[in-house]
Amino acid sequence: AGATVVSIAAGVRLASLRKWLGPRVHLVRTMPNTPALYRKGITVLYTDADTPESARRRAETVLKAAGEICWLKSESDLDAVTALSGSGPAYYFLLTEVLREAGEKLGLERDVAARLAQQTFIGSAEMAARSGQDVRELRTQVTSRGGTTEAALQSLESADIRGIFARALSAAASRGKALGDDMEKTA
């Protein structure tokens, strides 16, 4: 059996890797994210249908050390994965930064606002992971009718937060596809 090569390069498709490395190598494309540095990441994997189970298991063994894994059925889905979980830590960091800055504008000291924003996200993520409930349901439970949370969420919805994120992820996925297209042209 040939060697197993695990690629973490965004946009570099199996066809390009196969041209460079030859047909005797088993290839697995992946998209990890930076929380893998703390064993809290998620890595998505994709390989051809003809890749042997032993090569799949080798890739899984290595990548499970960095957190959770998830297999895809279609290589083209990797562009969406890159947009969502590959780039996702940057969205979290931006939202944490935005909350910190908003807390400061409301009069909180920077270190207090930073701690509150960060721990709120950490605790909320843990709650979402452990509760077994859909995040929409959890959000509804925190939102009292006519209360402060509802006022804030209405402000976010009126600013089209869902559209903002949909456009952001679409831009990231389009960029990933373009990178792959460019790479195939030079392969």
N, C-alpha and C positions, 0 to 999 in steps of 0.2 A: 504494500500500500504506500502511496505517496505521502509526502509531508502535508500538514495542514497549515495553511496561512490564514491568519485572522487579520482582516483589514479594518482599521478605524478611520480611514480617510473619507471624509464627506465628499459625495459626488463621484467617487471613483468606482465605477461599475465592475461587475464580475467580468464582463467581456473585455474590458481594458486590462484588468489584472491577469486574465488568462493569456492575453497577447504577450504581456511582459514576462509572465512566470512559466508559461507553458502548460500543456494539458495534464501533466503527471502530478500536479499539485492540487490538493483539495482546498477550495477557497470558501471562506465564510466572511461575508460583509457584516459589519456591526456599526452601531451608533451608540456609544456610551455617553454619559454626561458627567460633568465634573464632580458631583457628589460621590462618584466612585472613589475619589481620593480618600473618602472617609467610610468606605464600604456601605454607603447609603445611596448609591446610584442605581440607575436602571439602564441596562444595555439591551438593545434590540438586535436580533441576529437574522440573517437571511443567507440561504445557500441554495444551490441547484437541487433538483429532485434526485439527481444521480449521486449526490455526495453521500458516502457511506455513513451509517449510524456512528461508527467509531470516530470519525472526524467531527461529527456534530457533538458528540459527548466530550471530546477533547476541548473544543471551543467553549462549551458550556462550563466545564470544570475551571478553566482559566477565568472566565468572565463572571462566574458566580462569586468569586472572591471579592469582586467590586460592588456587589449588591444583587439586585434582582435581574432576571433576564426574561425576555419575551421573544418568541420566534414569529417572523412574518411569513406570509404565504406568497407575497409579491415583492420583488425587488423595487418596483416603482414606489412602493409605500415608504421607502427609506427617506425620500425627500420630505414627506409629511412628518415622519418621526424626527428628523433633524430639526424641523421647524418647531415641533412641540417639546420634545424632551431633550434634544441636543442643545437647543438654544434656551430652553425653559429656565435654567438657573439664572440666566441674565434677566429674564422677566421678573423672577422672584426678587433678585437683588434690586432691580429698578423700583418695584412696588414697595420694598422695605425702605429704600431711600426716600421715596415719595411720602410714605407715611411718617418717617422721621422728620422730614422737612415740614410737613403739615403740622405735626405735633409741636415743633419749634415755633411755628407761626402762631400757634395757639398759646404760647407762653411757656412751654415745657423746656427744661434744660436739655441740651443736645444729647448728653449721655442717657438721660432718662427716656427721652423720646426714642432713641436708638434701641435701648433695651426693650421697651414696650413693643415696638414694631417687630423686632426680631423674635422675641419670645411668643408674641401673639401668633405669628406665622408658624413657628415650630410647634406650639401646642395645638393649633388648628389642624396642621398636617397630621399630627399624631392622632388626634380625635377622628379625622376622616379615615385614617388607615385602620384604626382599631374598632370603631363603632359599628361597622358593617352597614351603615346607612349611606345613601346617596348624598353627595355634597349639596344638592338642591334642598333636600329635606333638612340637613343640618343648618343650612342658611336660613330656611324658614323658621326653624326652632329658635334662632337667635334674634329674629326680626319681630319685634312687638308691633302690632298694629298702632299706627299713630305715634310711634316712638322715635328715638334718635337714630337707631339703625335703619329703620325704614326711610327716614328723611335722607340719610346719606346714600342709601342704595338707589333711591329715586333720582338723586342728583347724578350718580354714576350712570344709571340707565339713560337719563335724558342727554348725557354727554356721549351716548352710543358706545359704552365700554365694550359691549359684545362685538360691535362692528370694528372697533379699533383693534381688538385682539384678532379677529378674523382676518383683517387686512394685514396685520403684522405677520401672522403665521403664513398667510398666502405669499407674502413677499419673501419670507425666508425659504419656503418650499420652492418657489420659482427660482430663487438664486441657487439652491442646491441642484435643481434640474439643469440650470444653465452651466454650472460647474461640471456636471457630469457630461453634458453635451460637448463642452469644450474639450474635456479630457479625452473623450472618444475620438474626436477629430485629430488629436495629436498622438493617439495610441498606435 
